[in-house]
Amino acid sequence: MARQKNNETTEAVSLITLIDKSSPVAERYRTIRTNIQFASSADQQLKTLVITSSGPGEGKSTTAANLAVVFANSGQKVLLVDADMRKPTVHKTFQLTNSNGLSNVLSTNTDVHQSIQSTVVPNLSILTSGQKSPNPSELLGSLKMDQIIRDLKGEYDFIIFDMPPVVAVTDAQIMASKADATMVVVRENVTRKDSLQKARELLAMVNANVLGAIYNGSTDESDQGYYYYGTEN
């Protein structure tokens, strides 16, 4: 596993689950974690989760990062994969380098283990997006991606894939068809109803196991800033 140089590893101070673990918002993330864990069964253990949204600016990357932290805090060995090769943010959130990541592994002979970076969070590792690729969808849909997922599932307790918005490009559809489960991030006053409906249709087309939605940006004073989990009907 690749490790960051000491002068490059700093705390991801923007994440509420790190800067204020006792906050109501951090507690909501832990509730989401619990609900995801309860969604697992003896017949189907959930080990890979896609986080997406219907459109941009809905908080899916922040949600993915915070969920990765709370899963790691529970003692599980967690890998957060920035599979948004079009507009990556995970390396910025955790202040890591992005010269070698998922795109490099999929398009070259780069060993995935050499591309995974450790973080200041115990039990949490990161696979950044890597160098910009002209064909992200093709890389994600490749047999090599399938093999990487199989290998990593044997080494990690839980893997989270941060994906682009599902309506914008096919990347999230592709990964949702490969992952054990998918969750859609919805933001109040940002998410459009027609876009959300389109997202549901696109995910249904690939038989994605959609656990539910994570709603954020509530203007209700009693729930302001909260994230919560709920099944989609």
Rosetta blueprint (number, residue, H / E / L):
1 M L
2 A E
3 R L
4 Q L
5 K L
6 N H
7 N H
8 E H
9 T L
10 T L
11 E L
12 A L
13 V L
14 S L
15 L L
16 I H
17 T H
18 L H
19 I H
20 D L
21 K L
22 S L
23 S L
24 P H
25 V H
26 A H
27 E H
28 R H
29 Y H
30 R H
31 T H
32 I H
33 R H
34 T H
35 N H
36 I H
37 Q H
38 F H
39 A H
40 S L
41 S L
42 A L
43 D L
44 Q L
45 Q L
46 L L
47 K L
48 T E
49 L E
50 V E
51 I E
52 T E
53 S E
54 S L
55 G L
56 P L
57 G L
58 E L
59 G L
60 K H
61 S H
62 T H
63 T H
64 A H
65 A H
66 N H
67 L H
68 A H
69 V H
70 V H
71 F H
72 A H
73 N H
74 S L
75 G L
76 Q L
77 K L
78 V E
79 L E
80 L E
81 V E
82 D E
83 A L
84 D L
85 M L
86 R L
87 K L
88 P L
89 T L
90 V H
91 H H
92 K H
93 T H
94 F L
95 Q L
96 L L
97 T L
98 N L
99 S L
100 N L
101 G L
102 L H
103 S H
104 N H
105 V H
106 L H
107 S H
108 T L
109 N L
110 T L
111 D L
112 V H
113 H H
114 Q H
115 S H
116 I L
117 Q E
118 S E
119 T L
120 V L
121 V L
122 P L
123 N L
124 L E
125 S E
126 I E
127 L E
128 T L
129 S L
130 G L
131 Q L
132 K L
133 S L
134 P L
135 N L
136 P H
137 S H
138 E H
139 L H
140 L H
141 G L
142 S L
143 L H
144 K H
145 M H
146 D H
147 Q H
148 I H
149 I H
150 R H
151 D H
152 L H
153 K H
154 G L
155 E L
156 Y L
157 D L
158 F E
159 I E
160 I E
161 F E
162 D E
163 M L
164 P L
165 P L
166 V L
167 V L
168 A L
169 V L
170 T L
171 D H
172 A H
173 Q H
174 I H
175 M H
176 A H
177 S H
178 K H
179 A L
180 D L
181 A E
182 T E
183 M E
184 V E
185 V E
186 V E
187 R E
188 E L
189 N L
190 V L
191 T L
192 R L
193 K H
194 D H
195 S H
196 L H
197 Q H
198 K H
199 A H
200 R H
201 E H
202 L H
203 L H
204 A H
205 M H
206 V L
207 N L
208 A L
209 N L
210 V E
211 L E
212 G E
213 A E
214 I E
215 Y E
216 N E
217 G L
218 S L
219 T L
220 D L
221 E L
222 S L
223 D L
224 Q L
225 G L
226 Y L
227 Y L
228 Y E
229 Y E
230 G E
231 T L
232 E L
233 N L
